[in-house]
Amino acid sequence: MFDSFARGFKMIWASIQMGWQDKRLMLPSILTVLTNIFFGALITFEAYAKLIKGKAGVQGALASGAHHNFLDMGKMTNLNGPLDPAGIGGGLTSQVMNNVDTNAVLLLVGLSFMWWLTNRFLEGVTTALVYTHLTEGPHEGKVSEAVSAVFASLPAIICLGLVTFIARRLAGWMRTRRGAGVFGFGMNFLAGVVEIFWTLAGHLILPAIVIEGTSFWGALKRADRIAQGNLLTIGIGEVGVDLICRLTTWLVYMGGLAGFGYSWYMHAGWTSPQVILGAALWACSVVVVTALSIYIRAAFYTCLYVWAIDSEAVAEAERVRIAPPAPLAAALA
């Protein structure tokens, strides 16, 4: 575990250096955070202004966890952390269905879909830029070319989202129907397998879609060849990037909540300069940490994909000699 953490920190630092060398690599991740704020605020406004009818509807939705599920929409696939709606739709929709009309539900679903698609689009742009940086050199990639490549791949990306949504729903259904005893343990185990497999597969499918311009099924077969052909000589968990990003993000969120809790306990005025300054610093920290987490994850899985492509081009006996891309090589040194 400690080795995984050490490799993860090396990978993160090397990715930050790569992004600092070519700052365009991190631009889509910053835009992702800003669009998350925009869509989050817009959906919240629409939900409370138009969708939930009356005080009883608001209280019932809150009691059943609608507000919590909205903030936690990223759990649909958990690709990029808690501020990323990585699956189509969201938990808030199911919570307010009994209190809204059809048009309001369609509005919410449409906004959620646009939110998800914007995130996946920007993640694809990051993947394309990082790939060009790794294979052609710094400053060689053009944002316009990356955007065009992702636009051409939108049908396959939407298919990825739909299948991911179904996989996550299937895993959730298995957990709720698991029962007790050995059968219950088996259902829970299968649900975990589905979640883990599809989360990891999704990270390799998206680079295949964007980099090679293939269809969803072609990308799925590509990811399967990478997994079955032992094209990667390490396991994804051997470099603890995901765990470090999640832990850092969680610590920043908890630090902000602790600060607000302390201010409330000390009866500090919410308009006092200290509270305002602290809130501003915390908000900036959330933006920076979330953007870095999104960028670093995309860089990590793009490095893995590039390494797999290079390994595939040589005989199996010679694959151990293929050096991984620079950020990943720094982690494994």
Protein Blocks (a to p, Z undefined) as FASTA:
>chain_A
ZZmmmmmmmmmmmmmmmmmmmmmlmmmmmmmmmmmmmmmmmmmmmmmmmmpgcjklmmmm
mmnommmmmmmmmmmnomnojklcfbgcjfklmmmmmmccfklmmmmmmmmmmmmmmmmm
mmmmmmmmmmmmmmnoghkacfklmmmmmmmmmmmmmmmmmmmmmmmmmmmmmmmmnoga
jllmmmmmmmmmmmmmmmmmmmmmmmmmmmnopafklmmmmmmmmmmnopafbdfklpck
lmmmmmmmmmmmmmmmmmmmmmmmnopafkbmklmmmmmmmmmmmmmmmmmmmmmmmmmm
mmmmmmmmmmmmpcfklmmmpccdfklmmmmZZ
